Amino acid sequence: MTMTNRPVDGPYRITTEPIPTGVTLDVEAFVQGVVTDVVELLLSDEFADRLDGLYDMQARDPHLIERPGDLPFEGLVDDLVAEVRTKMPVYGRQCGRLAERLLTLSLAGQLRSLADRRAVPAQRAEGGAAA
């Protein structure tokens, strides 16, 4: 993988790829850290009991009406999100490399999109795609 595709190499690698409508950021290393946080939390006393409670609820009445604050799954998700990492640091020169890469890919995508839009009327006029 070239440095161009991986403008950020630490503490979490970020790779970039152009897509027709913009750019994708691959943040697998960061997500691995988040999943690690979640698993560790689920093994803790506080969250393990709540996870067990979700297993117990699977046999509940499907017609039971509950208020949003009473929904155990959503509540557990919200509490886990509050505990895990949600910000990805990008340091020093890597900020500039990431910005340059995003700008490059974004401009290239915009140019491709503009070229595609201009190609359609030209094809029609020449009897291309519409013919």
Phi, psi and omega per residue, in radians:
M1 nan 2.264 -3.103
T2 -1.341 2.780 3.085
M3 -1.065 -0.517 3.121
T4 -1.081 -0.721 -3.138
N5 -1.392 -0.319 3.130
R6 -2.176 1.333 -3.086
P7 -1.241 -0.327 3.125
V8 -2.133 2.127 -3.114
D9 -1.977 0.056 3.094
G10 -3.091 2.721 0.001
P11 -1.261 -0.287 3.042
Y12 -2.154 2.207 3.121
R13 -1.150 2.426 3.025
I14 -2.232 2.143 3.034
T15 -1.928 2.686 -3.080
T16 -2.194 2.564 3.044
E17 -2.517 2.437 3.072
P18 -1.316 2.542 2.988
I19 -2.241 2.869 -3.063
P20 -0.968 -0.541 -3.084
T21 -1.842 0.097 -3.136
G22 2.839 -2.169 -3.016
V23 -2.501 2.517 2.953
T24 -1.825 2.513 3.026
L25 -1.967 2.073 3.075
D26 -1.612 1.984 -3.096
V27 -2.060 0.725 -3.085
E28 -0.952 -0.755 -3.121
A29 -1.085 -0.659 3.103
F30 -1.195 -0.780 3.135
V31 -1.087 -0.652 3.098
Q32 -1.055 -0.698 3.077
G33 -1.123 -0.699 3.123
V34 -1.139 -0.802 3.137
V35 -1.088 -0.680 3.073
T36 -1.042 -0.787 3.091
D37 -1.007 -0.801 -3.097
V38 -1.099 -0.819 -3.135
V39 -1.074 -0.759 3.108
E40 -1.069 -0.712 3.116
L41 -1.147 -0.704 -3.141
L42 -1.162 -0.412 3.083
L43 -1.475 -0.164 3.135
S44 -1.374 2.797 -3.114
D45 -1.037 -0.749 -3.083
E46 -1.058 -0.826 -3.028
F47 -1.604 -0.429 3.122
A48 -1.087 -0.703 3.115
D49 -1.119 -0.693 3.138
R50 -1.196 -0.648 3.086
L51 -1.140 -0.749 3.069
D52 -1.017 -0.683 3.107
G53 -1.070 -0.627 3.095
L54 -1.162 -0.679 3.087
Y55 -1.091 -0.729 -3.141
D56 -1.121 -0.547 -3.075
M57 -1.329 -0.230 -3.076
Q58 -1.053 -0.419 -3.134
A59 -1.644 0.196 -3.093
R60 -1.267 2.922 3.103
D61 -1.145 2.068 -3.105
P62 -1.208 -0.247 -3.118
H63 -1.663 0.020 3.126
L64 -1.147 2.241 3.131
I65 -1.645 2.195 -3.130
E66 -2.195 2.600 3.045
R67 -1.323 2.663 -3.123
P68 -0.924 -0.642 3.139
G69 -1.220 -0.258 -3.120
D70 -1.660 -0.036 -3.074
L71 -1.406 1.885 -3.048
P72 -1.070 -0.704 -3.114
F73 -1.100 -0.891 -3.118
E74 -1.112 -0.670 3.109
G75 -1.116 -0.726 3.109
L76 -1.129 -0.759 3.109
V77 -1.039 -0.843 -3.140
D78 -1.026 -0.759 -3.121
D79 -1.206 -0.643 3.094
L80 -1.168 -0.732 3.112
V81 -1.065 -0.647 3.129
A82 -1.149 -0.395 -3.073
E83 -1.704 -0.443 -3.054
V84 -1.582 2.904 3.131
R85 -1.153 2.391 3.109
T86 -2.231 -0.115 -3.139
K87 -2.019 2.349 3.138
M88 -1.862 2.026 3.134
P89 -1.295 2.467 3.002
V90 -2.289 2.173 -2.973
Y91 -1.929 2.620 2.926
G92 0.804 -2.241 -3.077
R93 -1.099 -0.394 3.132
Q94 -1.127 -0.539 3.066
C95 -1.033 -0.803 3.128
G96 -1.139 -0.745 3.136
R97 -1.106 -0.724 3.121
L98 -1.126 -0.785 3.133
A99 -1.071 -0.772 3.130
E100 -1.084 -0.760 -3.123
R101 -1.135 -0.768 3.126
L102 -1.102 -0.742 3.129
L103 -1.116 -0.781 3.138
T104 -1.046 -0.865 -3.110
L105 -1.171 -0.665 3.131
S106 -1.124 -0.811 3.127
L107 -1.134 -0.694 3.113
A108 -1.094 -0.727 3.113
G109 -1.129 -0.699 3.112
Q110 -1.129 -0.703 3.124
L111 -1.140 -0.722 3.096
R112 -1.085 -0.761 -3.142
S113 -1.089 -0.752 3.120
L114 -1.116 -0.749 3.127
A115 -1.114 -0.706 3.119
D116 -1.107 -0.732 3.135
R117 -1.156 -0.627 3.128
R118 -1.306 -0.485 -3.118
A119 -1.218 -0.595 -3.081
V120 -1.105 -0.898 3.102
P121 -1.084 -0.607 3.133
A122 -1.148 -0.679 3.128
Q123 -1.138 -0.717 3.132
R124 -1.102 -0.749 -3.121
A125 -1.147 -0.584 -3.105
E126 -1.584 -0.006 -3.105
G127 1.383 0.396 -3.091
G128 -1.236 -1.814 -3.024
A129 -1.124 -0.529 -3.100
A130 -1.407 -0.285 -3.061
A131 -1.363 nan nan
